């Protein structure tokens, strides 16, 4: 049996949960509890592209909300980049 998540011939959905995490999901499989369809059905590549554009910060929403002063790159949003040398 082949993996339905790798089947480029079928359509997929983009799912999102309360933590704003995304999942690629085959249309023939029941959407699990706690997840909502936010895109699709569409070809696999189109759904993957949508997820790539939408899910720009991999941290769960609860972590982003708890530590808002940190940017997506993990550094403080209010700090200047280091030059690696001292004056």
C-alpha positions in Angstrom: 0.0 0.0 0.0 1.4 3.4 -1.0 1.5 6.4 1.4 -1.5 8.7 0.5 0.4 11.7 1.7 2.9 11.2 -1.1 0.3 10.6 -3.9 0.6 13.5 -6.3 -2.4 12.2 -8.3 -5.0 13.1 -5.7 -6.2 16.3 -4.2 -5.2 17.6 -0.7 -6.3 20.0 2.0 -4.4 22.4 4.1 -5.4 22.0 7.8 -4.7 24.3 10.7 -5.1 23.8 14.4 -5.6 26.1 17.3 -1.9 26.6 17.7 -1.8 27.8 14.1 0.2 24.8 13.0 -0.4 23.4 9.5 -0.8 20.0 8.0 -1.0 18.7 4.4 -4.0 16.3 4.4 -5.3 13.9 1.7 -9.0 14.5 0.8 -9.9 10.9 1.2 -9.0 10.8 4.9 -11.2 12.2 7.7 -10.0 15.5 9.1 -8.9 14.8 12.7 -10.5 16.6 15.7 -9.0 19.9 16.5 -8.0 20.7 12.9 -9.9 22.9 10.4 -9.7 23.0 6.6 -8.2 26.3 5.6 -7.4 25.6 1.9 -8.3 23.1 -0.8 -9.1 20.7 -2.1 -6.4 21.3 -4.6 -3.4 19.6 -6.2 -0.6 18.6 -3.7 1.9 21.2 -5.0 -0.6 24.0 -4.7 -1.5 23.1 -1.1 2.2 22.7 -0.1 2.8 26.2 -1.7 -0.1 27.6 0.3 1.3 26.1 3.6 4.8 27.5 2.8 3.3 31.0 2.3 1.1 30.8 5.4 3.2 29.1 8.0 6.1 31.5 8.3 6.7 31.0 12.1 7.0 27.3 13.1 6.5 28.1 16.8 3.1 27.2 18.3 0.8 30.2 18.8 0.9 29.8 22.6 4.7 30.2 22.5 4.6 33.2 20.2 2.0 34.8 22.5 4.0 34.0 25.7 7.2 35.5 24.3 6.1 38.3 21.9 9.4 40.3 22.1 11.2 37.5 20.1 11.0 37.6 16.4 10.6 34.6 14.1 14.4 34.2 13.7 14.7 33.6 17.5 16.4 36.9 18.3 15.1 39.9 20.2 13.1 42.2 17.9 14.6 45.3 19.6 18.2 44.4 19.4 20.6 45.4 16.7 22.6 42.7 14.8 26.0 42.0 16.3 29.0 42.9 14.2 31.2 40.4 16.0 33.7 43.0 17.3 34.0 45.4 20.1 34.8 49.1 19.8 
